[in-house]
Amino acid sequence: MGLDSEITEKPGRRALVTGGAVRVGRAICLTLGKAGYRVAVHYRTSQREAAATVRDLKRMGGRPAAVRADLGRPEDIVRMFEEIDDQFGGLDLLVNGAAIFPRHDARTVSTTEWDDVFAVNVRAAFQCCQEAARRMGAGSSIVNLTDTGADEAWPSYVPYVATKAALVSVTRGLARAWAPEIRVNAVAPGPVLLPESDDSEEAESAAAARTVLGRIGSPDDVAIAVLFLDRAVYVTGEVIRVDGGHHLK
């Protein structure tokens, strides 16, 4: 395959972005929309935000859809993909962006709390990969959003970072299992968005100081990496850090 065929736009390529209504997920949806993709915007409770994202995609000339599902419920995931079948007739790209980010005391976190994080961040992502793969043809791809925390020690978020490390393993395992028809990669964001509970100027300055580029990133930086991985047809099983060089410090 030559260079020209690798970098050309793929209008009408069908994508599902879980968690696509807000924050990084919304940026991914809009970036894909600008590139000519037809986007399904998944949400659970953010119906108004999902509708706004769909409106923005329609203004770009796209034919998007909003799909609701509680990813903690396996039957909801099945129903979501059935809706995508009805509206899109298949899928070319899955972006697993939905996740929960609870803070826990490692001494007191309960087994229920542990299971809840894994249910959404790992089990649901894996089930979405399975459902997507059943609908995908050769040349399709999956991009999972992990986290630089998967390789770091975050004492207040042990269950969360454990899920992201697990998702890295899932990414690599599926990349080998489903090659060559489906490529599976991941993007590991670093400080591109601070938690909504800690978005002060002081927190931003501290996060920026931990990068070699001296600044925090933006959701668009993650979205560009996702688009790159869907276009990079000779890349699979890879995890790309989008962290401003945070891992170098």
C-alpha positions in Angstrom: 0.0 0.0 0.0 1.5 3.3 -1.0 1.7 6.6 0.9 -1.1 8.3 -0.9 -3.6 5.6 0.0 -2.5 5.7 3.7 -3.1 9.5 4.1 -6.2 10.1 2.1 -9.5 10.9 3.8 -12.0 8.1 4.2 -15.3 9.8 4.0 -18.2 7.9 5.4 -16.0 5.7 7.7 -18.3 4.8 10.6 -17.1 5.3 14.1 -18.5 4.8 17.6 -17.0 6.9 20.4 -18.0 5.8 23.9 -18.2 8.7 26.3 -18.4 10.9 23.3 -20.6 13.6 24.6 -18.2 15.5 26.9 -14.6 16.4 27.5 -12.0 14.3 25.6 -14.8 12.1 24.0 -16.4 15.2 22.5 -13.1 16.4 21.0 -12.6 13.0 19.4 -16.1 13.0 17.9 -15.6 16.5 16.4 -12.1 15.7 15.1 -13.5 12.5 13.4 -16.4 14.5 12.0 -14.1 17.0 10.5 -12.2 14.2 8.8 -15.4 12.9 7.2 -16.3 10.1 9.6 -19.9 9.3 10.4 -19.9 9.3 14.2 -22.1 7.6 16.8 -21.9 9.5 20.1 -22.4 7.3 23.1 -23.6 8.8 26.4 -25.1 7.5 29.7 -26.4 10.6 31.5 -25.1 13.5 29.4 -28.1 13.6 27.0 -28.0 17.4 26.5 -24.3 17.4 25.8 -24.7 14.4 23.4 -27.4 16.3 21.5 -25.1 19.4 21.3 -22.3 17.2 19.9 -24.6 15.7 17.3 -25.8 19.2 16.3 -22.2 20.3 15.8 -21.4 17.2 13.7 -24.5 17.8 11.5 -23.2 21.4 10.9 -20.1 19.8 9.4 -22.4 17.9 7.0 -22.3 14.6 8.8 -25.0 12.1 9.6 -24.3 11.4 13.3 -26.3 9.6 15.9 -26.5 9.6 19.7 -26.8 6.3 21.4 -27.4 5.8 25.1 -26.1 2.9 27.2 -25.1 2.2 30.8 -21.8 0.4 30.1 -22.0 -1.3 33.4 -24.9 -3.3 32.1 -23.9 -5.9 29.4 -27.4 -5.9 28.0 -27.2 -2.2 27.4 -24.0 -2.7 25.4 -25.7 -5.3 23.2 -28.7 -3.0 22.6 -26.4 -0.1 21.7 -24.7 -2.0 19.0 -28.0 -3.2 17.6 -29.0 0.5 17.3 -25.8 1.2 15.5 -26.6 -1.7 13.1 -29.9 -0.2 12.4 -28.5 3.3 11.8 -25.0 2.7 10.4 -25.1 -0.8 9.0 -21.7 -1.7 10.4 -18.7 -0.1 12.0 -15.1 0.7 10.9 -13.7 2.3 14.1 -14.4 1.9 17.8 -13.0 4.4 20.3 -13.3 3.2 23.9 -13.3 6.5 25.7 -15.8 6.0 28.5 -14.4 5.5 32.0 -15.0 6.3 35.6 -12.3 8.0 37.7 -13.2 7.5 41.4 -10.8 8.4 44.2 -10.3 5.6 46.8 -8.4 5.1 50.0 -6.4 1.9 49.3 -7.0 0.7 52.9 -10.7 1.0 52.8 -11.8 0.5 49.2 -14.5 -2.2 49.1 -14.8 -5.2 46.8 -18.0 -3.6 45.4 -16.2 -0.3 44.6 -13.3 -2.3 43.0 -15.8 -4.3 40.8 -17.7 -1.2 39.8 -14.5 0.4 38.4 -13.5 -2.7 36.5 -17.0 -3.3 35.2 -17.0 0.0 33.3 -13.3 0.6 32.5 -12.3 -3.0 31.5 -15.2 -5.4 31.2 -17.4 -3.0 29.2 -14.5 -1.9 27.0 -13.7 -5.5 26.2 -17.3 -6.3 25.5 -17.5 -3.3 23.2 -14.4 -4.6 21.4 -16.2 -7.9 20.9 -19.4 -6.4 19.7 -17.5 -4.1 17.3 -15.4 -6.9 15.9 -18.5 -8.8 14.9 -19.5 -5.9 12.8 -16.1 -4.9 11.3 -14.5 -5.8 8.1 -10.9 -5.8 7.0 -9.2 -2.5 7.5 -11.1 -1.6 10.7 -9.5 -0.5 13.9 -10.1 -0.1 17.6 -8.5 2.6 19.8 -8.7 2.3 23.5 -8.1 5.3 25.8 -5.8 4.2 28.6 -3.8 6.5 30.9 -0.2 7.3 31.7 -1.1 6.3 35.2 -1.1 2.6 34.0 2.7 2.8 34.4 2.8 5.0 37.5 2.0 4.8 41.2 -1.2 6.7 42.1 -1.9 5.8 45.7 -5.3 7.5 45.8 -6.5 5.8 42.5 -5.2 2.2 42.8 -8.4 0.6 41.3 -8.5 3.1 38.5 -4.9 2.8 37.4 -5.2 -1.0 37.7 -8.1 -0.9 35.1 -5.9 1.1 32.7 -3.1 -1.3 33.0 -5.5 -4.1 32.3 -6.8 -2.2 29.2 -3.2 -2.0 27.9 -3.0 -5.8 28.2 -6.4 -6.2 26.4 -5.2 -3.9 23.6 -2.1 -5.9 22.9 -3.8 -9.3 23.2 -6.6 -8.3 20.8 -4.1 -6.7 18.4 -2.5 -10.1 18.0 -5.8 -12.1 18.1 -7.5 -10.1 15.4 -4.7 -9.3 13.1 -4.6 -8.7 10.2 -8.2 -7.8 9.7 -8.6 -5.4 12.7 -5.9 -3.3 14.2 -6.1 -2.5 18.0 -4.1 0.4 19.5 -4.4 2.7 22.5 -3.8 6.3 23.4 -2.5 7.1 26.9 -3.3 10.7 27.8 -1.3 12.5 30.4 -2.2 16.0 31.7 -4.6 17.1 29.0 -7.6 17.8 31.2 -7.5 18.2 35.0 -10.2 16.6 37.1 -13.2 18.9 37.3 -12.8 18.9 41.1 -9.2 20.2 40.8 -9.0 22.6 37.9 -7.4 25.6 39.7 -4.6 27.6 38.3 -2.3 26.2 40.9 -3.1 22.6 39.9 -2.6 23.5 36.2 0.8 25.0 36.9 1.8 22.0 38.9 0.7 19.6 36.2 2.5 21.7 33.5 5.7 21.6 35.6 5.7 17.8 35.5 6.0 17.8 31.7 9.1 18.5 29.6 7.0 20.7 27.3 6.1 22.9 30.2 2.3 23.0 29.6 -0.8 20.8 29.9 -2.3 19.6 26.7 -5.9 19.7 25.4 -8.5 17.2 24.4 -7.7 17.9 20.8 -4.2 16.5 21.3 -5.8 13.2 22.2 -8.2 13.3 19.3 -5.4 13.9 16.8 -3.6 10.8 18.1 -6.8 8.7 17.8 -7.2 9.9 14.2 -3.6 9.1 13.5 -3.9 5.6 14.8 -7.0 4.9 12.6 -5.1 6.1 9.6 -1.7 4.4 10.4 -2.4 1.1 8.7 0.9 -0.5 9.7 0.6 0.2 13.4 -1.1 -2.3 15.8 -0.7 -3.2 19.4 0.8 0.2 20.2 0.2 2.6 23.1 0.9 6.2 22.3 1.5 8.5 25.2 0.0 12.0 24.8 1.6 13.6 27.8 3.9 16.4 26.8 6.9 14.3 27.8 5.6 13.7 31.4 7.0 10.2 31.3 10.5 11.6 30.7 10.5 13.4 34.0 
